[in-house]
Amino acid sequence: MAAKALRTEEFNKIVLQDKQLTVVDYWAPWCVYCRRIEPAYEKIGSEYGDKLLVAKVNIDEEPELAEKYQVETIPTLMVFKDGEPVGHIVAPDSKAKIESFIGEHLN
């Protein structure tokens, strides 16, 4: 399954209320580096879709979500567990780094 684009309402329901284990990519369409890691992130969505939700938040469309979680640099990946952020990584440069980061939070 590809990364799911989340708007504020979906984010609040899925990530915060349902408390599903989720990794969120904060990105923007004009961000060259965001587009560069997108294929790796989409593969993560396909490979880990049965263990966690792989999601994306476009900071241009949802600036309040970026502000709420103090996302200052994109791409930033953040893991949410039980509705709370438990870790983040800024500008990972490979699929292996993304997998390592996610692996720290999987049980």
C-alpha positions in Angstrom: 0.0 0.0 0.0 1.3 3.4 -0.9 1.7 6.2 1.7 -1.6 7.6 2.7 -2.0 11.4 2.3 -3.5 12.7 5.5 -5.5 15.9 6.1 -6.0 17.3 9.6 -9.4 15.5 10.1 -7.9 12.1 9.1 -4.8 12.7 11.1 -6.8 13.5 14.2 -8.9 10.4 13.8 -6.4 7.8 12.6 -3.2 8.9 14.4 -4.4 10.6 17.5 -7.8 8.9 18.3 -7.4 5.4 16.9 -3.8 5.5 18.1 -2.6 3.4 15.2 1.2 3.1 15.0 2.0 5.6 12.2 5.1 7.0 10.5 4.4 10.4 8.9 6.4 12.1 6.2 6.1 15.9 6.5 6.8 17.1 3.0 6.0 19.7 0.3 5.7 19.3 -3.5 8.3 22.1 -4.1 10.9 20.3 -1.9 13.5 18.6 -4.2 14.8 16.4 -1.4 11.3 15.3 -0.5 10.7 14.2 -4.1 14.1 12.4 -4.1 13.2 10.2 -1.1 9.6 9.6 -2.2 10.2 6.4 -4.1 12.0 4.8 -1.1 9.2 6.0 1.3 6.5 4.6 -1.0 8.4 1.2 -1.0 8.3 1.4 2.8 4.6 1.8 2.6 4.3 -1.4 0.5 6.6 -3.4 2.7 5.4 -2.3 6.2 1.8 -1.7 5.4 0.7 -4.7 7.6 2.7 -3.4 10.6 2.0 0.3 10.6 0.3 3.1 8.7 2.7 4.9 6.4 1.4 8.4 5.8 2.2 11.8 4.4 1.3 15.4 5.4 1.8 18.1 2.8 2.9 21.1 5.0 1.6 23.6 2.4 -1.9 22.1 2.7 -1.7 21.4 6.5 0.6 24.0 8.0 -1.0 23.7 11.4 0.1 20.0 11.7 3.7 21.0 10.9 3.6 23.8 13.4 1.9 21.7 16.1 4.8 19.1 15.9 7.5 21.7 15.4 8.5 20.5 11.9 11.0 23.1 10.8 12.9 21.2 8.1 11.5 18.9 5.4 11.4 16.1 4.8 10.9 15.1 8.5 9.6 11.6 9.3 7.9 11.2 12.6 6.6 8.1 14.3 3.4 8.2 16.4 2.6 5.5 18.9 -0.5 5.6 21.0 -1.3 9.0 19.6 2.0 10.6 20.7 5.1 11.4 18.7 7.9 9.0 19.9 10.7 9.9 17.4 11.7 11.8 14.3 14.4 11.9 11.7 15.2 14.8 9.4 16.1 14.3 5.8 17.0 10.6 5.8 19.2 9.9 2.8 18.4 6.2 2.1 15.7 3.6 2.4 18.0 1.8 4.8 18.0 4.8 7.2 14.2 5.0 7.0 13.9 1.3 7.8 16.4 1.6 10.6 14.4 4.5 12.1 11.1 2.7 11.8 12.6 -0.5 13.2 13.5 1.3 16.4 9.7 1.8 17.1 8.3 -1.6 16.0 7.6 -4.2 18.6 
